[in-house]
């Protein structure tokens, strides 16, 4: 299955099973890229958030006019921080951002429960590394990328370039099929 990519300076489409790393400045505005990725050529979408709460993700989706009826949000922050949680069909929770096994399990459940074109966005790998560690993050992402291949889905994974040394960035770059780089000035380059 082919998926439209809808990000400038990237291929017009990518095959199912493709994982894309979004490298961006730590202060970079990634919401537009993320929501363009999610709202194009898709039946169901999963937002895995290790950076913001479900409520903040809902506000982002609404602001950028992403069809929330097709969206499932996996909130990894609210339980740990003691925020009020309102579980629904479209909002799921795991206990903490470093509970990567639960994140992988919930992602697999989403992919198994939905038919058609499915997209996953993971915001952010940087936070996963912060809460877990680099090795656990690599393990989790490897499992998530395997799930994308198994279910013919695609994913976009955020990594803040300036927060990590070059060796760490290269380690993550190497496990993805494609890399999209957002520069400070807003320009975009890619390598697939």
N, C-alpha and C positions, 0 to 999 in steps of 0.2 A: 504494500500500500504506500502511496506517495502522499506527502504532506507539504502544502505550501508553507514557505518559511516567512515571508512578509517582513524581512529585515533587510534594509539597504546593504548593498555590497556583499550579499551572500547568494548562494545558489537559489534559484526560483523555488525549488522543492528539494525535500530530503526523503529518503526511504524510511518506512517504519523501522523501529529498532535503533534509530539514531539518537545519540546523546550529544548535546551541544553545551560546551562550557562558555559562559558569558563572563569574560574578564573585564572588570570595570574599575575605575578609580573609586576609592573608598567614599568619596562624596558624589560619585556619578549618579545621574538621574536614570535609573534603570526601569522605572515603572512603565514608561511608554513602550520600550522594547518588550518587556515582559507581557504586557497586556495585548500588544499586537500579536505576539507569538501565541497567546492563549485564545484569542478570539477569531483567528483565521483558520478556516477549513478544519473544524473540529466538532465532534458530537458531545464529548465530555471532557472536562478538565479538572485536574487536581493541583491545588496550590499547597505545597508543603512549606510551612513557614517556621523557621527557627529564629527569625529576626523580629517579627511583629505578631500581634495577636490576631485571632480570627476577626475580631471587630475591625481592626485596621485593614486587614485584607479585604473585607467586605466593602469598606469605604473606597479602597483603591479600585476594586472591580466596578463599583457603581460610578465613580468619577470618570473612568475611562470607558464606560458603557459596554462592559463585558457582560454577556448574558449569564446572570447569576443562577438561573435555573439549571444550567449545564455544569455549574461549578461545585466542587467539593473542596473544603478547606481542612487541612490537617494542621491544627494549632499545637505547637510543642511548648509554648511559653506559659499559657494561662494557669495550668495546674500547678506548676512549680512556683509561680508568683502569687498564688492564692487568689487570682481574679475569679469573678463570677463566670461560670461556664454554662452556656445554654446549648447542650448537645441537640442536634437535629439531624435530619437525613443529610444535610449539606455541610455540617460542621462536626468534625471528629477531633478528639484530643488524645495526645499521648502525655505521659507523666513529666517529661523533661526533654530539652533539646539534645541531650546526650543519650537518650534512649533510642539509639539508632536501630536496634532490632525491631522495636515497635513501629518505627517509621517505615522500615522495609516491609513489615507485615501488613500495615495499613495500606501502603501503596499497592501491594499485591492484591489485597482485598478489593480496592477500588478498580484495578485493572480487570480482575476476574468478574466483578459485578456489572461492568458496563460494556456495551457493544459499540462497534463502529470506531471512528477515529478518536483516539484518546491522547491528550497532552498532559504532561506533568511539568510543573515548574518548581524548582527547589531554591528557596531564597532564605538562608544563604549557606553555602558550603563554608564560608568564612566563620559563621557562627557555630556550625557543627564542629569545626576544628577547635574553636575556642572552648566549647562546652565538653566535648569528648577529647579527642586528640587527633593528630594527623593520621596515624595508622588506622584508627577506628573509622575515621572519615573515608579513607581510601577503601576500606573493607565495605562500608555501607554503600558507597557510590558504585563499587563493583557489582554488588548485589542488585542495586536499583537499575543499573545499565543492563544487566542480564534480564531483568523483568521487562524492560522496554523491548528488548529483542524478542523475548518469549511471547509477548502480547501484541507485537507489531505497533507499539506506541512510540512517541517521541518525547524528549525531555530537554529542558533548558535549566542549567545549573549555574547559579551566581557565585562568583569568587572575586572578592575585592583585592585587586592586584597589589596595591601599595601597602597592604597590611602584612603581606607574606614576603619572605625572601625569594630570590629567583629559583632556587632549588625546589622549594615547595610549589611554586607556581608551575614549574616544569613537570613536577611529579603528577600534578593533577591534569595538566594539559595533555600528558601522554595517554591518559586513560579514555579520552573522549574522541569521538569520530570527527568532530568539528569544533573550532574555536572562533567565537566572535569577540572582537576586542573593541570596547568603547573607550575612546580617549577623552582626556580632560576637556577638549574643545568640542566634544559631541560627535566627532567623526568616527566612522565604523569601518573596521577592516575584518576580514575573516580568512580562515584557512580550513579547507575541508579535504 
